Amino acid sequence: MPDTAAAPVILGNAPGSFPHRVLAERHPAIIRQVREALPYGPGQHRALDELLESCTDGVIEPLPEDADDLGRWRGWGLDEYAGRSWFDVPWLWSESYFYRRLLEAVGFFTPGPWQGVDPFRPSKRAELDAPGTDEELAALDALQDRPEPERARALLHGSLWGNRADLGFRLSAAGAGTARPVPALVADDSGTLWSLLPPSATATLVLVADNAGRELVPDLLLIAHLLEAGRIGRAVLHVKPYPYYVSDATTADVADALRRLTAAPGAAAGYGRVLWSAMADGRLALRAHPFYCAPLPYADQPGDLRAEFAEAALTVVKGDLNYRRLVGDRLWPPTTSFRDATAHFPGPVAALRTLKSDVITGLTAATEAALVAAEGQRWRTGGTHALIQVSPGP
């Protein structure tokens, strides 16, 4: 890892900063959204009100003593951070714990009628069922007669820019403009990415998903193409073990997306059938590891995940949160080497990410200067720029 002395851990206690706005504005908005999304009873409403008060004007409260994951959270720093302001602890930790407490408030973990009910499901389904999804799927028909490399490139960029469908991000962003004096793609290692995926009947691709809905669909389309084109023999799609960060993908969201594909007309249905068949015969598998809902960087990944990543021909991590966890949630100088920041990773790794937070590595000095000259620091968080970065591994 590069020297962290010049890269402080990101906190949320600087008024006007992006992390401060997330904690002060986005989290209360999410609580209000969840409150109205499903017909919760008085108990859930009281718990949500208490969480709203806690995360805006109060302090971090411990989990109930009978919580199944209390021991894990204590190992992740709960005893150290309980009683402190949400704004004064590492932002990655604070965000993760907010979603854990939100699920506690709506009864997700508690035996009863609301156990296991995703509070974000109405938003996810609305996103998946939106007319825009039909338009995106219909566009696949025009790709079918194109050369395989061109189809692969188009589907890679679909997976990359699909991250703009992030529902949590939309709560505090009015939308992204398109006219920019600097390229939208601020780093592009796609050539290296494809070099790591030559045709192979035995290679395994790991894709760590980010959001459900209209982002997960292009992720699945990319996997389907790689399988069908013989670039890989197997794919493992890693999802969250429970609802997280509003729109993050779970197993149920994968099932919804596959049903959406197979029910669509044209080429989309063909991709859906490829994926459905691959699930049935094991060429596509799902993984939902507890680590994906932990407030930890990938440098602290457990041994079983490390072994899986080490064996993959390539691991693709999607989205902003995965990027923050991959390089470390720090204010790195933007020219910090991506390869150095990911030297802890046990195998080849690629990041596909639209920029929605302050963390960034791997830019050239010229690119950083052009971005700052054109946009100040807004380019870091607006979702109007993206990157494809690859480290070929140890």
GUPALO-7753 format. One record per residue (C-alpha): x, y negated, z negated; residue number from 1; residue in one letter. Coordinates in steps of 0.1 Angstrom, whole numbers. Layout:
N
       x       y       z   resi   resn
       X       Y       Z    NUM      A
...
//
This chain:
394
       x       y       z   resi   resn
       0       0       0      1      M
      12     -36       6      2      P
      21     -58     -23      3      D
     -11     -68     -41      4      T
       4     -98     -59      5      A
      -8    -121     -32      6      A
     -42    -104     -29      7      A
     -64    -109     -60      8      P
     -93     -85     -67      9      V
    -125    -103     -56     10      I
    -148    -115     -83     11      L
    -181    -132     -81     12      G
    -175    -161    -104     13      N
    -165    -189     -80     14      A
    -196    -210     -73     15      P
    -202    -214     -36     16      G
    -182    -183     -27     17      S
    -198    -154      -7     18      F
    -197    -129     -36     19      P
    -213    -155     -59     20      H
    -241    -160     -34     21      R
    -247    -123     -32     22      V
    -250    -120     -70     23      L
    -269    -152     -75     24      A
    -292    -151     -45     25      E
    -292    -118     -26     26      R
    -296     -95     -56     27      H
    -327    -114     -70     28      P
    -341    -113     -34     29      A
    -336     -76     -33     30      I
    -354     -71     -66     31      I
    -384     -91     -53     32      R
    -384     -71     -21     33      Q
    -384     -38     -40     34      V
    -411     -51     -64     35      R
    -435     -56     -34     36      E
    -424     -26     -13     37      A
    -442       1     -31     38      L
    -472       2     -56     39      P
    -452       5     -87     40      Y
    -468       5    -121     41      G
    -463     -18    -151     42      P
    -433       1    -164     43      G
    -414      -4    -132     44      Q
    -424     -41    -130     45      H
    -412     -47    -165     46      R
    -379     -30    -158     47      A
    -374     -49    -126     48      L
    -381     -82    -145     49      D
    -355     -72    -171     50      E
    -329     -64    -144     51      L
    -336     -98    -127     52      L
    -330    -116    -160     53      E
    -299     -96    -167     54      S
    -282    -101    -134     55      C
    -289    -138    -132     56      T
    -286    -151    -167     57      D
    -276    -121    -188     58      G
    -249     -96    -192     59      V
    -242     -61    -179     60      I
    -262     -35    -199     61      E
    -251       1    -204     62      P
    -269      31    -190     63      L
    -293      51    -211     64      P
    -276      76    -233     65      E
    -294     105    -215     66      D
    -284      94    -180     67      A
    -269     123    -161     68      D
    -242     101    -147     69      D
    -233      82    -178     70      L
    -200     100    -182     71      G
    -190      92    -146     72      R
    -198      55    -150     73      W
    -178      54    -182     74      R
    -149      68    -163     75      G
    -155      41    -137     76      W
    -153      12    -162     77      G
    -187       8    -178     78      L
    -174       7    -214     79      D
    -150     -21    -203     80      E
    -175     -42    -184     81      Y
    -207     -38    -206     82      A
    -215     -70    -223     83      G
    -198     -92    -197     84      R
    -213    -114    -171     85      S
    -220     -97    -137     86      W
    -200    -125    -122     87      F
    -168    -119    -142     88      D
    -161     -83    -132     89      V
    -148     -70     -99     90      P
    -174     -77     -72     91      W
    -173     -42     -58     92      L
    -181     -28     -93     93      W
    -208     -53     -99     94      S
    -226     -47     -67     95      E
    -225      -9     -71     96      S
    -237     -10    -106     97      Y
    -266     -34     -96     98      F
    -279      -7     -73     99      Y
    -275      20     -99    100      R
    -296      -1    -124    101      R
    -322     -10     -97    102      L
    -328      27     -91    103      L
    -331      32    -129    104      E
    -357       5    -131    105      A
    -380      21    -105    106      V
    -377      55    -120    107      G
    -357      71     -93    108      F
    -337      93    -117    109      F
    -364      99    -143    110      T
    -387     129    -142    111      P
    -421     117    -131    112      G
    -441     106    -100    113      P
    -414      81     -88    114      W
    -385     104     -92    115      Q
    -365     106     -59    116      G
    -387      80     -41    117      V
    -365      57     -21    118      D
    -374      21     -29    119      P
    -359       9       3    120      F
    -378      34      25    121      R
    -405      10      38    122      P
    -378     -14      51    123      S
    -358      14      66    124      K
    -388      29      84    125      R
    -399      -5      97    126      A
    -364     -10     111    127      E
    -364      24     128    128      L
    -399      20     142    129      D
    -394     -16     155    130      A
    -400     -22     192    131      P
    -364     -32     195    132      G
    -354       4     188    133      T
    -375      15     218    134      D
    -356     -10     240    135      E
    -322       2     228    136      E
    -331      39     234    137      L
    -345      31     269    138      A
    -311      15     278    139      A
    -296      50     274    140      L
    -312      60     307    141      D
    -290      37     327    142      A
    -258      53     312    143      L
    -265      88     324    144      Q
    -249      84     359    145      D
    -219      65     346    146      R
    -184      82     343    147      P
    -179      99     309    148      E
    -152      74     297    149      P
    -176      45     304    150      E
    -205      62     285    151      R
    -181      69     256    152      A
    -170      33     255    153      R
    -206      20     256    154      A
    -217      43     228    155      L
    -187      34     207    156      L
    -196      -3     210    157      H
    -232       6     203    158      G
    -221      22     170    159      S
    -199      -8     162    160      L
    -224     -35     168    161      W
    -253     -15     154    162      G
    -240     -27     121    163      N
    -258     -60     127    164      R
    -290     -41     118    165      A
    -279     -42      81    166      D
    -311     -50      62    167      L
    -294     -63      31    168      G
    -274     -87      52    169      F
    -306    -100      68    170      R
    -320    -111      34    171      L
    -295    -140      33    172      S
    -285    -146      69    173      A
    -308    -162      94    174      A
    -292    -145     123    175      G
    -260    -145     143    176      A
    -253    -168     172    177      G
    -235    -155     203    178      T
    -216    -185     217    179      A
    -181    -185     202    180      R
    -148    -200     214    181      P
    -129    -169     202    182      V
    -136    -133     212    183      P
    -163    -115     192    184      A
    -140     -85     189    185      L
    -111     -98     167    186      V
     -91     -65     167    187      A
     -95     -37     192    188      D
     -76      -4     187    189      D
    -101      16     207    190      S
     -73      29     230    191      G
     -57      45     199    192      T
     -90      59     188    193      L
     -96      77     221    194      W
     -61      90     221    195      S
     -69     108     188    196      L
    -100     125     204    197      L
     -87     143     235    198      P
    -110     171     247    199      P
    -109     198     221    200      S
    -131     227     212    201      A
    -117     228     177    202      T
    -113     192     166    203      A
    -135     179     138    204      T
    -147     143     136    205      L
    -158     129     102    206      V
    -181      99     105    207      L
    -188      81      72    208      V
    -221      63      79    209      A
    -232      30      66    210      D
    -267      18      73    211      N
    -298      37      83    212      A
    -323      28     110    213      G
    -311      10     141    214      R
    -274      15     130    215      E
    -276      51     122    216      L
    -292      59     156    217      V
    -262      47     176    218      P
    -239      66     152    219      D
    -258      98     160    220      L
    -257      90     197    221      L
    -219      87     196    222      L
    -216     120     178    223      I
    -240     137     203    224      A
    -219     124     232    225      H
    -186     135     217    226      L
    -200     170     211    227      L
    -216     172     246    228      E
    -185     159     264    229      A
    -163     184     246    230      G
    -142     157     229    231      R
    -148     175     195    232      I
    -160     209     185    233      G
    -177     198     152    234      R
    -188     166     134    235      A
    -194     160      97    236      V
    -217     130      90    237      L
    -211     117      55    238      H
    -241      98      39    239      V
    -250      85       5    240      K
    -263     109     -21    241      P
    -291      85     -31    242      Y
    -304      51     -19    243      P
    -277      24     -21    244      Y
    -271     -12      -8    245      Y
    -307     -15       5    246      V
    -302       1      39    247      S
    -274      27      34    248      D
    -281      61      51    249      A
    -292      91      31    250      T
    -301     127      43    251      T
    -337     117      46    252      A
    -327      88      68    253      D
    -308     111      91    254      V
    -339     133      94    255      A
    -360     103     103    256      D
    -335      92     129    257      A
    -333     126     145    258      L
    -371     128     147    259      R
    -372      94     162    260      R
    -347     104     189    261      L
    -364     137     198    262      T
    -397     120     201    263      A
    -384      93     224    264      A
    -387      95     262    265      P
    -358      99     286    266      G
    -322     103     278    267      A
    -327      96     241    268      A
    -347     128     236    269      A
    -319     147     253    270      G
    -294     134     228    271      Y
    -318     142     200    272      G
    -320     178     212    273      R
    -282     181     213    274      V
    -280     169     177    275      L
    -309     191     165    276      W
    -293     221     180    277      S
    -259     211     166    278      A
    -274     209     131    279      M
    -289     244     135    280      A
    -256     261     145    281      D
    -233     241     123    282      G
    -215     219     148    283      R
    -230     190     130    284      L
    -231     190      92    285      A
    -241     166      65    286      L
    -221     157      34    287      R
    -235     135       5    288      A
    -207     132     -20    289      H
    -211     113     -53    290      P
    -180      93     -45    291      F
    -200      73     -19    292      Y
    -220      57     -47    293      C
    -190      50     -69    294      A
    -175      15     -74    295      P
    -141      27     -63    296      L
    -117      22     -34    297      P
    -108      51     -11    298      Y
     -74      51     -27    299      A
     -92      68     -56    300      D
    -110      94     -36    301      Q
    -114     128     -52    302      P
     -94     158     -41    303      G
    -121     176     -22    304      D
    -128     145       0    305      L
     -90     140       5    306      R
     -87     176      18    307      A
    -116     171      42    308      E
    -102     139      56    309      F
     -68     154      59    310      A
     -81     182      81    311      E
    -101     160     105    312      A
     -88     149     139    313      A
    -102     115     130    314      L
    -123      99     102    315      T
    -145      70     113    316      V
    -157      47      85    317      V
    -186      25      94    318      K
    -195      -9      81    319      G
    -184     -36      58    320      D
    -187     -18      24    321      L
    -166      11      37    322      N
    -140     -13      50    323      Y
    -138     -30      16    324      R
    -133       3       0    325      R
    -108      15      26    326      L
     -84     -14      24    327      V
     -92     -25     -12    328      G
    -117     -52     -22    329      D
     -91     -79     -23    330      R
     -84    -113      -7    331      L
     -57    -100      15    332      W
     -38    -124      38    333      P
     -56    -116      71    334      P
     -23    -107      88    335      T
     -17     -79      63    336      T
     -10     -47      82    337      S
     -41     -25      84    338      F
     -19       6      86    339      R
      -1      -4      54    340      D
     -34     -11      36    341      A
     -47      23      45    342      T
     -14      42      39    343      A
     -31      60      11    344      H
     -56      77      35    345      F
     -47     114      41    346      P
     -54     115      78    347      G
     -61      94     109    348      P
     -88      68     101    349      V
    -107      43     122    350      A
    -128      14     109    351      A
    -158       2     129    352      L
    -170     -30     113    353      R
    -189     -62     119    354      T
    -175     -89      95    355      L
    -198     -97      66    356      K
    -175    -103      37    357      S
    -142    -120      30    358      D
    -120     -89      31    359      V
     -99     -86      63    360      I
     -66     -71      74    361      T
     -48     -65     106    362      G
     -53     -97     125    363      L
     -26    -114     145    364      T
     -16    -149     133    365      A
     -29    -164     165    366      A
     -63    -147     161    367      T
     -66    -159     126    368      E
     -56    -195     136    369      A
     -82    -195     164    370      A
    -109    -183     142    371      L
    -102    -209     115    372      V
     -99    -237     140    373      A
    -133    -227     155    374      A
    -153    -218     125    375      E
    -134    -226      92    376      G
    -140    -195      71    377      Q
    -175    -187      83    378      R
    -161    -161     107    379      W
    -154    -138      77    380      R
    -190    -134      66    381      T
    -213    -143      95    382      G
    -216    -109     112    383      G
    -208    -125     146    384      T
    -173    -109     149    385      H
    -163     -73     147    386      A
    -132     -51     148    387      L
    -121     -16     157    388      I
     -90      -8     137    389      Q
     -71      26     137    390      V
     -43      40     116    391      S
     -30      73     130    392      P
     -23      86      95    393      G
       7      97      76    394      P
//
